[in-house]
């Protein structure tokens, strides 16, 4: 158990260093799922869920675009259930953190999420 | 039933367990139905072996596992929390991050309870939250507008300063750290008008009170002398007899050591509690309660308050 405890202290130190020196990874890439799932999973215990500045913009063919701020917009896309229109819905997701900014486009069509579809 | 009650009262971890169970209860209406019914949108990011896991029952089991005093139970709880954190239906929830660190603390703590490590976890949770908010959007208050059910009086610098204070709270003395935690959590709970904030604040409050209870718990034995003819004293006797506090022995007042101090005799006549610790120090009236509270694990976090009151009155 002594070694487990040491590993925990080491883990906290690694997360702290990442938060201080790799903020783009912790606050932008992670929120955009811009990494492999395993790497993303390892970053999930870091407690910054409400800290990135995120805007999600959606549009349906023939309708005006609507934008709304979200703490975790990817979660909104993945958990988007029910009430699907017959047309595909296009999303533009922007996540900002200090000097870093990422923009990605997604489409939800027939209960499936597609990345970078124009 | 009596045995369960006695075990609960004699264990400081019961505080955090009860408050965590409260958080699970609050989640019954919000998180749990989705865990049973919803399916995420098909996507290429989440592997199927995670997506297909149904996490409704495992989440509910957390509320039970937190009461079980076994490393294996805490490990199972930790694994459930870890899966919930990376599950497409529930990832990105701060209350699950808190649950993860709670079970991690329960799992890695030793017999001395590793209070420091637990306090470090609480500080770390707020460190992450505060670090993320060091952006122009948060400082200007623009991002606060995105939080639903937030009272307008909340200002961004106040929120960030509060989180930073919590982030360094592990460096403060345990009593002050607990007080700071209670004030900040009360502020958070008040600032957000939605009850769902309790899912986050209750377990953290439970951890803070547990750390203080562990630090304040008196391990020396105390003998309590009751006047069995007095109604109230008799009731208190029955209660303590039921709870079976490890470090409190019960006796009738007839067995109390004889003293010629007139003040103490007055106390005896008034039917007030008397007590004596294993070093021979005698306690009367309110001082008895100070000693009792510091020995009942589940309410030992109140001990600093009782001691403070005793100090204030003794000065007068």
Interface residues (C-beta under 8 A of the other chain):
Chain A: X1 X4 X5 X8 X9 X12 X15 X16 X19 X20 X23 X26 X27 X33 X37 X40 X41 X44 X45 X46 X47 X48 X49 X50 X51 X52 X53 X69 X70 X71 X72 X74 X75 X77 X78 X79 X80 X81 X96 X97 X98 X108 X111 X112 X113 X115
Chain B: X34 X38 X39 X40 X41 X42 X43 X44 X45 X46 X47 X82 X85 X86 X88 X89 X91 X92 X93 X94 X97 X98 X100 X101 X104 X107 X108 X110 X114 X117 X120 X124 X125 X126 X127 X128 X129 X131 X132 X133 X134 X135 X137 X138 X142 X143 X145 X146 X147
